[in-house]
Amino acid sequence: MSTDSDSPKPNPDQQDRFQKIKMSAQSHYHARSTAEVELENDLATERDGRREDRFLFVVALVVIFDVWALQSVTTWTLPIVVGIIELFALLIFARRMGVEEIHFWLNQLLPRISLGVRKPEPSGEESDTTKRD
């Protein structure tokens, strides 16, 4: 382009038209990205629901199998032991399937269980053996 003052200047209508097209493209992109986000959220919700349904189906199958397999057992220890083992297996399975309710209850329950393990004493205080000496 030349630097002459005679060079044609852009028409203000063309500039306005370009700005309108540009704004339209940006709003279309924004609307599309919003729709994509909504669809991704819907897909994530659907996947979570299906995983929870699978987990509940497996729990129902385990209960039905237990009723069938342990109906003729005369002792009470076998169902208790099998139930504890199944409970741990189902907890692991629930965590793998992403069942949030199980996460919540485990996080509430586990800190309250003390298995007889003593917490170590702070290192700044003297122990009973050093006080006697």
Secondary structure, DSSP 8 states (H G I E B T S, - for coil): ----TTS----HHHHHHHHHHHHHHHHHHHHHHHHHHHHHHHHHHHHHHHHHHHHHHHHHHHHHHHHHHTTT---SHHHHHHHHHHHHHHHHHHHHHT-HHHHHHHHHHGGG---S------TTS--HHHHH-
